[in-house]
Amino acid sequence: MSRPILEVIALDAVDAAAAEAGGADRLELVTDMAADGLTPPRETVAAVRAAVGIPLRVMLRAADGFAAGDARTFDALCAEAAALRAEGAEEFVLGFLAEDGGPDLAALDQLADVIDGCRWTFHRAIDHAADRDGLRKRLDGRPGLDTYLTAGSAAGVDDGLSVLLAEAARAASGEPGYDPQIMAGGGLALGHVPRLRAAGVTAFHIGGAARPNGWSAPVAPAAVETWRTALDG
C-alpha cells in the first residue's frame, strides 16, 4: 500500500515550514479560520511557495458558507483565481452549493475554466449537500477534480465515519462519481485512522490537530509528526 497523503492547513509561511518539517505531504493554504477558511492574499501564497517544496492547494472561497455569492463577489473571486494562477499557483480547493443543496454547476464550471485544468479539491461543501451521491454523480468527469475533502457528515468524522467507509467501498468498486480520492477531514482524530486505512482511505486532512495550542499559535511540527507516524504505521 502506498504512503497515505497527509494534508495540513497552513495560514502562512511559518505554518507551511512547520508542517513540512513534521512530514506533511501537502498544504491547504487559507486565511480567516473564523470563517472556516477563505482565499489567502497573493503575497502569502508567494511566501509559502518560496518557503517549502511540498505541493499546496489554495482555497478559492470569498465568504463563510457554501454559496458562490452574488455576481460581483463571484467575479472578484474569479479574478483573484486568475491572478493566483498567473503567479504560479497550481492546485486549488473550492466548492459551491446552489439554493436547493445541489452543486452550483455554473459557478463550479466557470471557476474551473479560470484555473484552466489545474487539479482541485471539492471541499466540505459535500457534507452540507442535499444529496452527496447525487453531487458526485453530477460532478463526475469535471476537469481537474481529483479529491473530495469530507467528514462524511456536517457534524464531523465521528458522525460521518460510516458514510466514509461506505463511500470508500463504492470507490473501490469503480462506481461512477467515486473516482476522485477521498480525503478524510473535519473533526478527524487519530482513533479514526485504523478503520479508514483498512477501508482503503489514503488521504487525511488536519487543521486544529496540528495546533495543540490553538489557532492563535502556529502549526507544531511534533503534532504533524505524530500524525505522519500514525498514518505510516
N, C-alpha and C positions, 0 to 999 in steps of 0.2 A: 504494500500500500504506500502511495507517495506521501511525502510530508504534507500535513494539512496547512492551509493558509491561516495565518493569524493577522488580522487587520486591527489596527488601533486608531482611535480617534485622536487627532492632533489639532491643536489650536494655533501653534506657531512652530518656529524652527527648534526651539528648546525641547518642546514635546516630541517633535519628529526625531531629533537626535537621540533622545532617551528611549523612545520606542524601538528605534533601530538597534541601539546598544543592547536592549533586552531580548532581541530576537524576533521582532515583528517582521512580517513579510511585506506588508503594505500598510499605507496610511489612508484614513479618510480625513480629509482636511476641511474643517468648518470654522465658523465663528458663531458666537452667541448661543451657547448651550442653554440659556434660559428659554430660547425659542426652539430648542431641540436641533439646532444646527442650521446655519444659513450660509450663503455663499461668502467665502472669505475674500478679503481685499487682494488685488493682484500682487501687491508688494509682498504679502505674506506667502502667497504661492511661490513667487520667485525665490524668497529667502529659504523656504523649505526645500525647493528643488536643488538649491545650492548646498544645503546642509547635509543631505542624505542621498544614498544611492538606491534606496528601495522605491518601488512604484508608489504613487499617491493618486487617490481619486478625489476630485474636487467637487464639493457639494454645489448643486445648482438649485437654489431654493431662496425665494425672496422674503418670505414671511412664515410665521408659525402656521401650522395646519398643512393640508394637502391639496388645496386648490391652487390653480395656476395664477389666480388673481385677475384683476381687470386688464384690459388691453395695454394700458400704459405700463403697469407693473410688469407684465409678461414681456412686452417689447424691450424694456430695460434689462430684464434678465437675459433675454436672447442676445442683446448687445454685449452684455458682460461675458456671456459664454463665448461669443465670437472673439472678444479681446483676450480672454484666457487661452483660448485655442491658438490664437496668433502668437501668443507669448510662450507657447510650448507645452501647455497642459495637454495631456494625452488620454486621461481617463477621468470619468465623471460619475456622480451619483445624482439621481433625480427620480421623480415620481409624482404624478398628479392624478387626482380623482375628480370626476365630474359630480354634479349635484346628486345624481342617482347612486353614487357609490361605486360606479364602474370607472374604468380607466379613462382619463381625458385624452382620447386618441389624437385630437387635433393639436393640443399643446405638446404632447409627447413627440409626435412626428415632427412638429416644427422645430423643437429644440434638438431632436436627433439630427435633423438636417443641418442645423447650425454647427454641431460638433462633428459632423461630417465623417461618420463611420467609426468614431472613437469607441472604445469599449466603455460600457456603463452599467452601473448597478441600479435596479429599481429598488428604492429603499422601503422603509417600513410602512409606507402608504398601503402596501398589500395587506397589512394586518388590520387596516381600517376599511378595507373594501367590502362591499355588499356581498360579493361572490368571488372569493380568491381564486377558485379554479377557473371561473369564467374570465377573470382578469388575465390569468396566464394564457388561456386559450386565445384571447383576443390580441395579446401581445406576441404570440408565437411568431418567430421569424423576424422580429424587428431588428434592423441592422444595429450591431454593437451591443445589444442586450445580452450579457453573459452571466449575470448574477442577480439573485433576489436576496436582499437583506431582510430577514424575517425572524420574529419570535414565535410565529405560529398563532399569535393572539395579540390583540392590542394591550392586554394586561401583562405580557411578558412570557418568557420561556416556561416558567413554572406552570402557567395556564395553558400554553400552546405546545408543550412537548409532544403530546400525542399527534398533533397535526403535523409537526415537523417530521416525526417518524413515518407517518403515512405518506407524506409528500416525498420523502427520500425513497420509499418503496416504489412510488409511481415514477420517479425519475429513473430508478434502476430498471424499470420495466420498459422504458423508452416511450412513455405516454406523451403525446403531443402537448407542448406547453411547459414541459418539465425538463427541457434540456439545459436551461441556464442553471448554473451552480447555486445550491442552497448555501447561504452564509447565515449561520445561526447567530442572532444577536438581539439584545433588548432584555435586560434582566438576566443575562446568561451567567451561570455560576459554574465553578469547577465541577460540582457534583452532577451537572448535566452532561458533561463531556463523554463519559464512557458509553452511555446509551446512544448518543448522537454519532459517535465514531463507529460503534458497532452497526448502526443503521446505514452507514456509508456517507454521512455528512463530512465534508472535507474542508470546510471553511468556517471560521469563527471570528466574531467581531466583538471587541470590548471597548468600553469608554470609561465609566467610573471605576471598573475593576482594575484599571491601570493607574488609578489615582487614589491610593489609600488615604490621602489627606484631603480628598475632596477636589471639586472642580476649580477651587481657588489656588490650588497647588499644581505643579507640573506633573507630567507622567513620570512614574518611578520605574527605572529600568529593572529593579528587582521584582516588581509586581508583574511586569511583562514577562520576565524570565520564568516566573512561576507558571504562567500560562503556556509558555513555549515548552517547558519540561512536561507539563501535563498532556499537551497535545501530542508531543513526540513519543510519550510513553505508551 
